[in-house]
Amino acid sequence: VFFQRNLKDGIDYSYVNNKYFNNNKVVDKGVEVELLYKKSKWNVHVNYTYLNGRVETNWYEFDLGTYTYFMKGDTSFNYQFRRPAHMININAGFQFNSNWYAGIQGRYVGMRQEAQYMAAPVELPGYFLTSANIDWKASSKTTLYLNANSLFNARFTDLWGFSIRPFNFLVGYRDWE
């Protein structure tokens, strides 16, 4: 699937001069591809997303002498803060019988930019996470599960300034009443 979003006359904030300004044009384009394979007791699901976002705008500067803005030129820049250009999800599972299911998941998140106050953006490197799960259907309405996340204890930054969860697991149940 190809997608595109066009936005005109958006409002943005400049951390360089601490002023709001109008974007003349924002264009986000991308492609998403999804594959699903099922055979016998196996299922595999893969999806890939490519995203490219640009802002084209006039650059204004404030004149303290006249208390007005004047156009200084135009500029174009990447508008993908916290949004990676490339993302891949892979899920594979096996249905042992009507009660037992096991799966493994992988997720790649590409490099992204993180805006900072009064400073240049920080580049966050891409990362890959692996998780696994086992489900047991105890009855027609109840499932018990074990999920293990970040199997290899990956070290990464998802959001600048916030810690991430290292290896962890979840044990729980779903009741479908």
N, C-alpha and C positions, 0 to 999 in steps of 0.2 A: 504494500500500500504506500503510495506517495502522498505526503501531506504538506500543506503550506498554509501559513498564517500571515496575513498582512495587517498591520496596524498603522494607522495614520494619526498624527497629532497626539502622540502619547506624552505623558509627563514623566520626567526622570529627575534624579537628583545628582548633582556633581559634588563629589567629595573633595575635588580640587579647590573649588571656590565656595563651597557650602551654599549653593543656590539651586533652586529648581529650574528646569529648562524644558522646552518642548522638543521631543523627537519629531522629526518630519516623517520618518518612515522606519518601521521595524518589519523585517521579513525573516520568518522562521521556516525552514524547509527541512524535510526529512524523508526517510524511507524506513518502513518496518516490514520485515519478512518473518513469517512464522511457519514452522514445519511441525507436523504431528505424525508420528508413526506408531501404529498399533498392530501387533501380530501375536497371536496366541495369548500368552500371559505377560508379554512385554509391552511397554509404552515408552516412547521417547518424545519429548517436546522441546523444541529449540526456537528461540526468537532472537532477532538481531534488530537493533534500532540505530540509525544514523541520524544525527541532528546537526543542523548548521543554522545559526542565528546571527543576523547582522543588523546594525542600526546605522541608518544614513540620516544625518542631521546637520542643521546649521549650527555653527559654534558662535555663541554670543558672549560678549564681555560687558561688564557693568562699568559705566563711566561715573566716578564719584562726583565730578564737577557738574554734570547735568542730571544726575540721578536717573539715567536712562540706560538701556541696553543697546549695544550696536553689534551688527553682525561682523564677525571677524573672519569668517570663512566657513567651509564645510568639512565634515569628517565622516569616516565610516569606521566602525569598530565592532569587535566580537561582543555579542550580547548574551553569552551562555554562562553566566555565573551559576555555579552549582549544577549545571547540566552538562554531562559528558557528551562528546561527539559520538562516541561508540559505546554501546551497551549490549551484552549478550547474556542470555539466560539459557541454561541447559538442565532439563529434568529427565531422569530415567527411572523407571520403576518396574517392579516385578510382582505379580499377584501369585503368591505361592498356592493358595487355595481360596475358598470363599471367605476365610477369616483373616488370613495373614497377607500383609502387603509391606514391601520395603522399597525405599527410593533413595536416590542420591541427587543432589542439586549442585550446580555450579553457577556462579554469577560473576561476570566481568564488568567492571565499571571503569571507563576510560578516564584520562586526565581531564580535570576541570579547573576552572578559575574560581577563586573565592575573593569577593570584594572585601576591602579593609577600609576602615575609617581613616581618612587623611594619609593614605599610603597606596602604593601600587598593589594591584591584585596579587595574591599568592597562588602559585600553581600547585594543585594537589595531584600527585601521581595516581595512575590507575591502580586497581587492585583486583584480586580474584578471591572469592570466598567459596568454600565447599561445605555443604551440609548434608545430613542424612536423616532418614526417618524410618520408623517401624510402626505399623498400625495393626492392632488386633481387634477385630469386630467381635465383641463379647456377646452381643445380641443384635436383633434387627434394628434396635434404636440406640445402641451404645457402642462406642469405639474407644479403646484405650490407645494411647500413643506415646512414643518416645521420639523427640527431635533433638539432634545434636547439631549445633551451629558453630561455624568457624572451626571446622575439624582440625585444621593445621595451625590454629592459633595465629592467623594472619595479623600482621601489624599494619594498619592503614589509617588514613584520616578521611572520614566521610564528610565532616563539617568542621571547618577550621575552628580551633579553640575548644572542641568538645571531645571527650574520650569516647572510645568505642568499646563494645563488649568483646572480650576475648572469648576463647572457647567456652561454651555454655550449653546446657541441655535443659529440656523441658519435658516433664512428664505430666500427662493430663488425660482427660476424657471428654468426649463429645456426646451429648445426649440429644437425640433427635425427636423429642416428644412434640 
